[in-house]
Amino acid sequence: MVFKVYYQVTISEVPIRENTKTMFVEGDSVRDVRLKLKKEPYNVEIVLPVTGAYLEYEKQNEDYKVLEL
């Protein structure tokens, strides 16, 4: 399953909406994705599953790329 992760680049800064980045990660569950990202220096805000029409819409974006962690 593919998940969309909203995160801040550095964990030490206060989250600011304008600085929020996104990435797509494949995993079995939200917990699985969070465990995969635990060793990264990111401040993960939210992890959302992406399925169906929403996934097809995201695939149309030229920046769509699923990370293999």
Buried (B, 14 or more C-beta within 10 A) or exposed (E): BBBBBBBBEEEEEEEEEEEBEBBBBBBEEBEBBBEBBEEEEBBBBEBBBBEEEEBEEBEEEEEEEBEEB
